Structures are given as structure tokens and as C-alpha cells.
């Protein structure tokens, strides 16, 4: 694990800044250098906010509809946006007036998730066409397609050691791929994150978040359970914690009392704990768990429903993207 930053204390979390857009926000990511937070929203543009002063720049011309996913080149020089139009668009991160570098038709339907390989060469995308595609990040050419999911791919994440890619779908299928060979290695049983309601005839849930601990010991998969009324948004946040080596489900991390919550993102913190974002009818929360305890040890209530979250490279600042059109920067610090 990285060193714990000075002043780190999730129980002292507080909102430090907030900036507004014209439409509800559904995605957010810090750039690797920590200068900006980029957001996707329920319109066809990307928003860049400068952390120093909140100055906003609009990145337009790359999409026809909502922008749902964001990822950066390893050096932070470029950002890639993934839209519900199935397009991937490359931009220069720090340009004064960013224009699309390239835009490609990558998937049929929504692109829900992006991730960049640890060596910075590959971009993984997953979408509603049940496919995972790997792209050369430098020039946007297709490297490989991974087929095997039977429903929408909700999440893709590279293992930090670089050999494997993980993917999760609507039905709780969680697959581990040797992406260089293009083969499925094994699967984890994440079915508790999926439910089928016969009366409403709807599949519900899915693997909304994936995070491998920096030491490679734990695989966390997040979403929801207790979906007694999916169309009425009655369900609770849930995280499944797997031992990476044995594939055993070691723990189900819960957050009691949040009856309309979904875990949308997970990030491991420097002290070895796990932070999750829950957003839904119950509002927005940052939830904090220790790997050896079922219940969250702290929850920080946000002012509004949130749909995405990211952790700054400093390990102290957290960005959250909200339905009330704001991106908020919280600090996990006593200072």
C-alpha cells in the first residue's frame, strides 16, 4: 500500500469545492497530474474543471449524446471519452480549446466503462453490445475483441500487475481475461449483485464497480442487492470482497439503512480500507469499509444523489459527479 498521506482521516471528510454545469453529471475523473477533474454529463459534451480555481472548459464535437466514461493516457497528455452513442473520442488534456483528436465508432450502444492498462499501451472498453474491445491507445486501432458476456458489460478494470483484465456484466458474471492471449482464465461468482423480478420481468443489478487492491490481495465488486422492487428503486448497496488467489467470497460489505442505494465506484485508500460511492433515491454517500468487517465504519453524506467518484493522486481529494449538475471535491483530511 502507498504511504498514508499527512492528515488522512475519512471521518473528517468535508466538501471543499463545488462547480456547476448545465446538465446532470454522470462521470468524473482526475487527470494523472491532478490538475483537473473531467466530467461527463447528460448532454453531448465533456467538462474540464481546473482544481486551482474551478475554471470550466467545454470539450465539444466528440459525441452525439451522453458521455458516460473517461480514461487518461499514462502520461496524462490525452483523455478519452466514451459515450452512449458508442463513440470513443481522444482529446488533448491541457489544451486551451480542446478539439477532438480522433473519434471512432467503438460499440453498438452505450460505452459504460473504460480503463487503461498499467503500461499505458491499451485502452479497454465495455458496452451494451456485450463486448469488450482493446484499443491501441496511441492511435485508436483495434487490437482485440473479447466475447463471452451474454448481457451488457458494465465494468472493465485491468489488474494492477498488468497481465489480466476483469469485466463484469448485468447478470453478475465476473470474468478474468488473459488479454494478450484473448482467453478467459477464470470467473468469480458475483451473482449476489444480480436479481430477476418475475413480476416486473426485469433483470436488475449488475457489477457497477470493480477495484483490485494495490497489493493484489483483494478483488472488490460493487452494485446492489435486496432489490425487492427494482422499478421502484428499492435496493441496498453491496460490495463483494473476493480473495484474488482462491476466488473465495470472503465478505459481503453492506451499508444498512440505505434503502435506495447503488455502489457506482470503488477505490482502495492508502490505509488499506475501501471507499465506495453510493447514489440513489436515498441520496449520495461516500462509504468506508475495512476488509475484515461487514459493516461500513463511516459514511459521509453528500448533498445530492451521485453517480460517479474518483480519488485524486494525492489520496486526499475525492471528486463526485451529481444529479444536481455539480461536481464536488471533498477532502479526507483533518486539516
Backbone torsions as a table, in degrees:
resi	resn	phi	psi	omega
1	UNK	NA	148.3	175.8
2	UNK	-68.0	162.6	177.2
3	UNK	-61.5	143.9	177.7
4	UNK	-73.5	125.6	-177.8
5	UNK	-64.4	151.2	177.4
6	UNK	-61.2	132.7	178.8
7	UNK	83.9	-2.6	-177.8
8	UNK	-58.5	122.1	178.5
9	UNK	-163.9	92.7	-178.0
10	UNK	-55.4	-27.6	-179.6
11	UNK	-69.9	-12.2	177.6
12	UNK	-105.3	19.8	-177.6
13	UNK	-57.0	142.0	179.7
14	UNK	-152.1	153.3	176.6
15	UNK	-83.2	126.3	-177.7
16	UNK	-101.4	-33.6	-176.8
17	UNK	-149.9	156.4	170.6
18	UNK	-152.6	142.8	-178.3
19	UNK	-137.3	149.6	-171.1
20	UNK	-108.6	153.5	170.5
21	UNK	-123.4	-177.4	-177.5
22	UNK	-86.7	-19.4	-174.9
23	UNK	-133.9	160.9	177.5
24	UNK	-55.7	140.6	-179.2
25	UNK	-94.5	140.9	-176.7
26	UNK	-130.4	-0.7	179.1
27	UNK	-152.5	149.0	174.0
28	UNK	-156.7	142.2	176.5
29	UNK	-149.7	138.6	169.3
30	UNK	-79.7	145.6	172.2
31	UNK	-75.5	155.9	-175.2
32	UNK	-57.6	-27.4	179.3
33	UNK	-84.7	-8.3	176.4
34	UNK	74.9	22.8	-179.2
35	UNK	-88.8	-30.8	-171.9
36	UNK	-133.2	161.5	160.8
37	UNK	-119.5	125.9	177.1
38	UNK	-98.4	144.0	-178.6
39	UNK	-131.7	149.5	168.9
40	UNK	-111.8	154.5	-171.0
41	UNK	-147.9	176.7	-179.7
42	UNK	-81.4	49.5	169.9
43	UNK	-152.5	-168.1	-170.0
44	UNK	-102.0	24.2	-178.3
45	UNK	-126.5	166.1	172.1
46	UNK	-111.1	142.1	179.4
47	UNK	-111.4	135.2	175.1
48	UNK	-117.1	122.3	177.0
49	UNK	-111.8	130.6	177.2
50	UNK	-82.5	125.2	-174.2
51	UNK	-65.6	-30.9	-175.8
52	UNK	-63.3	-37.7	-174.4
53	UNK	-141.7	2.3	178.9
54	UNK	78.5	6.4	179.8
55	UNK	-57.3	131.5	-173.8
56	UNK	-107.4	135.5	174.0
57	UNK	-124.1	133.9	179.0
58	UNK	-96.5	129.7	175.0
59	UNK	-104.3	108.0	-174.3
60	UNK	-122.0	162.7	176.6
61	UNK	95.6	3.0	-177.2
62	UNK	-104.4	-15.0	-175.0
63	UNK	-142.3	160.3	178.8
64	UNK	-103.5	-12.1	-177.3
65	UNK	-155.8	-161.3	-170.7
66	UNK	-53.0	144.8	175.8
67	UNK	-105.1	118.4	-169.9
68	UNK	-108.7	-19.9	-172.4
69	UNK	-141.8	149.2	-178.5
70	UNK	-142.2	145.3	175.8
71	UNK	-155.6	154.4	-175.2
72	UNK	-118.7	150.0	168.1
73	UNK	-63.0	157.6	-175.0
74	UNK	-60.0	-36.8	179.6
75	UNK	-83.1	-3.2	177.9
76	UNK	77.8	2.6	-176.0
77	UNK	-72.3	-27.6	-179.4
78	UNK	-129.1	150.3	174.0
79	UNK	-122.2	143.0	177.6
80	UNK	-116.4	132.6	177.1
81	UNK	-110.8	142.7	177.3
82	UNK	-118.6	130.3	-173.0
83	UNK	-113.6	167.0	173.6
84	UNK	-72.4	-4.5	172.2
85	UNK	-86.6	1.0	-179.9
86	UNK	81.3	6.7	-177.8
87	UNK	-95.3	145.6	166.3
88	UNK	-108.5	132.9	179.9
89	UNK	-130.7	132.2	178.5
90	UNK	-96.5	140.5	178.1
91	UNK	-136.6	156.6	171.4
92	UNK	-83.7	123.9	-170.9
93	UNK	-58.5	-47.8	-169.7
94	UNK	-105.6	11.6	-178.9
95	UNK	-61.2	146.3	-179.8
96	UNK	-65.4	-39.8	177.0
97	UNK	-133.3	80.3	-173.1
98	UNK	-61.7	134.7	173.3
99	UNK	-123.7	153.2	-179.2
100	UNK	-56.5	130.2	173.1
101	UNK	-78.9	-45.1	173.9
102	UNK	-156.5	154.2	176.3
103	UNK	-140.2	130.0	-176.5
104	UNK	-129.2	149.0	173.2
105	UNK	-81.7	105.8	-168.7
106	UNK	-102.0	-33.7	-177.4
107	UNK	-142.1	157.5	170.0
108	UNK	-87.2	109.7	-176.5
109	UNK	93.3	-167.3	-172.6
110	UNK	-58.0	140.3	160.5
111	UNK	-96.0	118.0	-173.9
112	UNK	-99.8	-23.0	-172.8
113	UNK	-154.1	144.2	175.0
114	UNK	-133.6	149.3	170.7
115	UNK	-154.0	150.5	-179.5
116	UNK	-109.0	137.7	-179.2
117	UNK	-62.6	151.9	-178.4
118	UNK	-56.4	-30.1	179.0
119	UNK	-84.8	-2.9	174.6
120	UNK	80.6	7.5	-174.7
121	UNK	-92.8	-27.4	-172.2
122	UNK	-119.8	145.0	171.7
123	UNK	-113.8	125.1	175.7
124	UNK	-101.0	137.6	177.0
125	UNK	-131.0	143.6	177.2
126	UNK	-132.6	144.9	-174.4
127	UNK	-152.8	-169.7	-175.2
128	UNK	-74.9	-5.4	175.9
129	UNK	-89.6	12.7	175.9
130	UNK	70.8	13.2	-175.0
131	UNK	-114.6	154.5	168.1
132	UNK	-114.4	133.5	176.7
133	UNK	-125.2	142.5	177.8
134	UNK	-110.5	130.2	-174.3
135	UNK	-121.4	145.5	170.2
136	UNK	-70.4	115.3	-174.6
137	UNK	-65.2	-28.5	-176.1
138	UNK	-70.9	-36.1	-175.0
139	UNK	-131.4	-0.7	175.7
140	UNK	79.0	11.1	178.6
141	UNK	-79.8	148.3	179.8
142	UNK	-75.0	127.4	-179.8
143	UNK	-98.2	-44.1	-175.0
144	UNK	-162.5	152.3	174.4
145	UNK	-118.7	133.9	178.9
146	UNK	-113.5	114.2	-179.4
147	UNK	-113.3	143.4	-179.9
148	UNK	163.8	-22.5	175.0
149	UNK	-77.4	142.4	-179.7
150	UNK	-97.8	-10.3	179.1
151	UNK	-136.3	179.3	-176.5
152	UNK	-49.9	133.1	175.5
153	UNK	-85.6	114.6	-176.0
154	UNK	-89.4	-26.5	-171.7
155	UNK	-152.8	141.7	171.7
156	UNK	-132.2	142.7	-179.6
157	UNK	-154.7	128.6	174.7
158	UNK	-76.8	141.9	171.4
159	UNK	-69.1	139.2	-175.9
160	UNK	-60.6	-21.3	178.8
161	UNK	-83.0	-7.9	165.7
162	UNK	94.0	-9.5	-175.7
163	UNK	-90.0	-24.6	-170.7
164	UNK	-122.9	155.7	171.9
165	UNK	-121.0	140.1	176.7
166	UNK	-111.4	146.7	178.6
167	UNK	-145.2	144.2	179.4
168	UNK	-133.8	147.0	-175.7
169	UNK	-125.5	-174.6	-176.1
170	UNK	-58.8	-36.3	-174.5
171	UNK	-89.8	6.9	-180.0
172	UNK	85.4	11.0	174.3
173	UNK	-73.8	121.6	-177.8
174	UNK	-121.0	111.2	-171.6
175	UNK	-112.9	145.5	173.1
176	UNK	-111.5	125.7	-176.1
177	UNK	-114.8	140.5	161.1
178	UNK	-86.8	97.1	-169.0
179	UNK	-72.6	-24.4	177.6
180	UNK	-67.7	-38.2	178.7
181	UNK	-86.8	-18.4	-178.5
182	UNK	76.3	27.1	-175.3
183	UNK	-122.1	147.9	173.8
184	UNK	-78.9	128.2	-177.1
185	UNK	-90.6	-47.9	-179.2
186	UNK	-166.5	173.7	179.5
187	UNK	-133.8	155.2	177.0
188	UNK	-110.9	147.0	-177.2
189	UNK	-88.6	94.3	179.3
190	UNK	-107.3	27.3	-177.4
191	UNK	-60.6	-26.5	177.0
192	UNK	-58.5	-16.0	179.5
193	UNK	-87.1	2.1	-179.2
194	UNK	-123.8	145.9	172.5
195	UNK	-142.8	155.1	174.0
196	UNK	-123.9	123.8	178.8
197	UNK	-100.0	109.9	-175.8
198	UNK	-66.9	-36.6	179.6
199	UNK	-65.2	-43.7	179.2
200	UNK	-88.6	-9.5	-180.0
201	UNK	52.4	54.5	-177.5
202	UNK	-138.2	133.1	167.0
203	UNK	-80.1	138.8	-174.3
204	UNK	-144.6	149.8	178.2
205	UNK	108.5	-124.4	-179.3
206	UNK	98.1	168.7	-178.4
207	UNK	-88.9	97.0	-175.1
208	UNK	-86.6	-17.1	-176.4
209	UNK	-148.5	144.0	175.2
210	UNK	-137.1	141.0	177.1
211	UNK	-157.2	123.6	174.5
212	UNK	-96.4	132.7	-180.0
213	UNK	-63.2	149.6	-177.3
214	UNK	-56.3	-30.4	179.0
215	UNK	-84.4	-1.1	177.3
216	UNK	78.0	6.2	-175.6
217	UNK	-79.2	-38.8	-172.1
218	UNK	-117.1	142.8	168.9
219	UNK	-117.0	120.7	179.1
220	UNK	-108.7	134.1	176.9
221	UNK	-126.9	128.3	-174.4
222	UNK	-119.4	157.6	177.7
223	UNK	175.7	-121.7	-177.3
224	UNK	-148.5	162.8	172.9
225	UNK	-148.9	-175.7	-176.9
226	UNK	54.0	45.1	-177.7
227	UNK	-84.1	72.2	-177.5
228	UNK	-71.7	-24.2	179.3
229	UNK	-145.9	79.4	-175.7
230	UNK	-55.1	-46.2	-177.3
231	UNK	-69.9	-20.0	174.6
232	UNK	-93.8	5.9	176.7
233	UNK	60.2	37.0	175.7
234	UNK	-98.7	106.1	-177.6
235	UNK	-170.2	159.7	-176.5
236	UNK	-120.1	150.4	178.6
237	UNK	-67.7	146.8	-179.6
238	UNK	-148.8	140.8	172.8
239	UNK	-125.7	130.3	174.1
240	UNK	-97.8	130.4	-178.0
241	UNK	-113.8	113.5	-177.5
242	UNK	-105.1	143.6	167.0
243	UNK	-75.8	122.2	-174.0
244	UNK	-61.6	-41.4	-175.5
245	UNK	-70.9	-46.6	-172.8
246	UNK	-92.0	-14.7	-174.3
247	UNK	68.5	4.7	-177.9
248	UNK	-71.3	135.9	172.8
249	UNK	-75.9	105.1	-174.7
250	UNK	-84.3	-30.1	-174.1
251	UNK	-161.1	148.6	171.1
252	UNK	-111.7	112.5	-176.7
253	UNK	-88.9	125.4	-172.3
254	UNK	-121.6	170.3	175.5
255	UNK	-142.3	87.6	-174.1
256	UNK	-63.9	142.8	174.9
257	UNK	93.0	-10.9	175.8
258	UNK	-95.8	90.2	-168.3
259	UNK	-86.2	-2.7	175.9
260	UNK	-138.3	61.5	-175.6
261	UNK	-127.9	151.2	175.8
262	UNK	-135.6	134.7	172.9
263	UNK	-81.7	113.9	-177.4
264	UNK	-97.0	-24.2	-178.9
265	UNK	-154.3	149.2	177.6
266	UNK	-131.3	139.1	173.6
267	UNK	-140.5	134.6	174.6
268	UNK	-80.2	139.9	-178.1
269	UNK	-102.8	166.7	-172.2
270	UNK	-65.7	-22.6	179.4
271	UNK	-89.4	6.6	179.0
272	UNK	89.5	0.5	176.8
273	UNK	-88.6	170.5	-175.3
274	UNK	-118.6	130.9	177.6
275	UNK	-109.7	131.7	177.1
276	UNK	-126.1	150.2	173.2
277	UNK	-101.9	123.8	173.1
278	UNK	-109.6	131.6	176.6
279	UNK	-139.6	139.8	-180.0
280	UNK	170.7	-160.3	-177.2
281	UNK	-61.6	-23.0	177.6
282	UNK	-80.9	-3.2	-178.7
283	UNK	106.5	-160.7	-179.5
284	UNK	-116.0	139.5	180.0
285	UNK	-140.8	142.4	160.0
286	UNK	-94.3	122.0	-177.4
287	UNK	-110.6	143.8	-175.6
288	UNK	-129.7	126.2	179.9
289	UNK	-124.8	149.3	164.3
290	UNK	-94.8	142.7	-175.3
291	UNK	-62.2	-18.7	-176.5
292	UNK	-103.0	11.0	-178.8
293	UNK	-133.0	133.8	-176.3
294	UNK	-66.2	-45.1	-172.4
295	UNK	-89.2	149.3	177.5
296	UNK	-62.3	142.3	179.3
297	UNK	-91.9	-13.8	175.8
298	UNK	-159.7	148.0	172.9
299	UNK	-137.9	134.8	179.9
300	UNK	-112.3	114.3	-177.5
301	UNK	-80.7	128.6	178.3
302	UNK	-91.6	160.7	-174.6
303	UNK	-69.3	-15.2	-172.9
304	UNK	-157.8	159.7	175.1
305	UNK	-49.8	134.5	-178.6
306	UNK	-123.3	149.8	-177.1
307	UNK	-121.4	-9.0	178.6
308	UNK	-158.2	162.0	-175.9
309	UNK	-152.9	151.1	172.8
310	UNK	-147.6	154.2	179.4
311	UNK	-106.4	128.3	179.4
312	UNK	-65.0	152.8	176.6
313	UNK	-56.2	-22.2	179.0
314	UNK	-77.7	-7.0	178.4
315	UNK	74.8	4.5	-175.6
316	UNK	-117.7	-31.4	-177.1
317	UNK	-97.5	139.5	-179.2
318	UNK	-126.4	128.1	175.0
319	UNK	-98.6	139.0	174.9
320	UNK	-132.3	136.4	-178.5
321	UNK	-101.7	126.4	-167.8
322	UNK	-119.6	154.2	178.9
323	UNK	-67.1	-26.3	-179.7
324	UNK	-81.0	17.8	172.5
325	UNK	81.3	6.6	-177.8
326	UNK	-106.0	145.2	162.2
327	UNK	-102.0	133.5	-177.8
328	UNK	-119.3	142.0	177.5
329	UNK	-111.6	114.2	176.6
330	UNK	-104.1	156.5	179.0
331	UNK	-120.3	128.8	177.6
332	UNK	-92.7	66.8	-172.5
333	UNK	-152.2	150.8	176.5
334	UNK	-86.4	-8.1	-177.4
335	UNK	-86.4	NA	NA
